[in-house]
Amino acid sequence: MKKIHSIILLACATILGSCGEGFLEKTPQGELIQDQIETPAGVEGMLTGAYGLVNGNVNGTWGNYSSAPSQWLFGEVGADDAHKGSNNGDQPNMNQVELHDVSTTNDNTEIMWNRYYEGVARCNNTLRLLKAVQAGTSKLSDARAKEVEAEARFLRAHYYFFLRRVFVNIPYIDENVSSEDAMKVTNEEEVYPMIQADLEFAVANLPPTWDAANIGRASKVAAQAYLGKVLLYQKKYGEALPLFTTVIGARPSIETIPFENNFDVTKENGPETIFASQHAINPDGGGDNANVGDMLGGFYGTAPVSCCGFYQPSFDLVNSYRVAANGLPMLDGSYRTNPYKSDFGLTGNAKAQYAVDTTIAFDPRLDYTVGRRGVPYRDWGVMPGDAWIRDPAYAGPFVGVKHMVDGAVRGTETVAGAPYITSLNVNIIRLADVYLMAAECYVEQNNLGAALNLVNKIRLRAAKLPPKMVGNSRAAKYNVQQYGSFANQDQARTAVRFERRLELALEGHRFYDLVRWGIAKQTIESYSAFEGSLLSAFLNIHFEPKDEYFPIPQQQIDRSQGALKQND
């Protein structure tokens, strides 16, 4: 279901919670009243509006970066996978996120809060309208009414989950709370039980699949995967695991699905997609339904897509793809020894004559995740290095791959004149994520054999990636092998966590994983010491327990008139 915004749907999405009584006792022209939308069609339109916030955007294109469904700012720049990029003075409030010194007036947290609570409001309005319509004579079938309720509650759970990960202490407002009372709701109650209840209802009432005309709607499989994820975040491994195994059983084996298809705009909504933010270029060529959250990740200078130079992979991420002679990751952190730096730090003839070192042993997923000098980048040609980067001395020599599209489809899958706005979907949950969450559950239950099997399937798939070629040679000594065994639970835990980084890098999971594993402080401070030795802007990052989540926007505290309490 490629989403469609319209003035009518935006009105439907807000009218029930925003219109006061008796405004001159007239209906303003061009505005809908409740009687006009209290129909089955009105419910369906309202539900479409609720889906509309999955891409983190209310309208327009600029300014939705922190609410991106990819969560690149909080989930990756806030961790050890990526830098904000661009230069130090551009979007300075993003620097606060990267350096873990976020103020209560940071506009990125305000945008995140506003967009996702708008999503919650649209879900609640859908549920209110559904109840009103079903109480009348012209109503949806009972079966469809259950599906609509399940879709709306699934979406509400999604919006609340994203808010919970960022802010932790948030107010919970459902369809039974009036607009007046909503302002009085505190943020002192844990919201996970309500998120879980919504997803349990979705599991019980959504269809396993949808037909081609409804691609993108939440399904039973998506609800099972999402419920499992919410349980995993609460360390309820025994409850989460059966949900994950059910999802795995409902899809083809992971090694039969090409890794690169997840980031190919012509192969979207394939068997690996569990739930994705659906993006499209508007019929009029506009981009507000497109992937506006990732638009700053366009490149710079002579790049075919030149704007705006943000979101650059870190040295630490790139080097984590190095493998030992046995084709396995360097779980002990030795990948930081004598690190690969591309042409960073070279000058003069050495810089000009640089050629990529094809003898380094890398996991092939590196070159499908990161663009580096001397290696073909999608179908754009060989990545030239600094010519595509705004300030290499500030954020390094690398660019991201997963959020861009091939040049061959740029004319149809990007906004004319703004090719950094693409129609590429963003996978919020994909099958590999489910495999690795299931593996994590097995590790915590000390079933190391089952965890090993799932991790090895992910690695087997990675080994099938076509090598990037430099002339007649491979761009690296690509090597990815399977684990023979896990010696103990600690090694298994480390291996599963490392595999999540390699497989899901730059997809918005990393910071939240580090926090829920309880290793954010040690990981980020160790990363700062390494990364800062190369890029001084990131040296001496201090991470405190309060940095595991972000401050409630001060504007929201003020509006609540004392109901909301600031995070510690």
Secondary structure, 3 states (H helix, E strand, C coil): CCCCCCHHHHHHHHHHHHCCCCCCCCCCCCCCCHHHHCCHHHHHHHHHHHHHHHHCCCCCCCCCCCCCCCCHHHHHHCCCCEEEECCCCCCHHHHHHHHCCCCCCCHHHHHHHHHHHHHHHHHHHHHHHHHHHHCCCCCCCHHHHHHHHHHHHHHHHHHHHHHHHHHCCCCCCCCCCCHHHHCCCCCCCCCHHHHHHHHHHHHHHCCCCCCHHHCCCCCHHHHHHHHHHHHHHCCCHHHHHHHHHHHHHHCCCHHHCCHHHHHCHHHCCCCCEEEEECCCCCCCCCCCCCCHHHHHHCECCCCCCECCCEEEECHHHHHHCEECCCCCECCCCHHHCCCCCCCCCCCHHHHHCCCCCCCCCECHHHHHCEECCCCEECCCEECCCHHHCCCHHHHCCCEECCCCCCHHHHHHHEECCEEEEECCCEEEEEHHHHHHHHHHHHHHCCCHHHHHHHHHHHHHHHHCCCCCEECCEECCCCCCCCCCCCCCHHHHHHHHHHHHHHHHCCCCCHHHHHHHHCCHHHHHHHHHHHHHCCCHHHCCCCCCHHHHCCCCCHHHHHHCCCCCCCCC
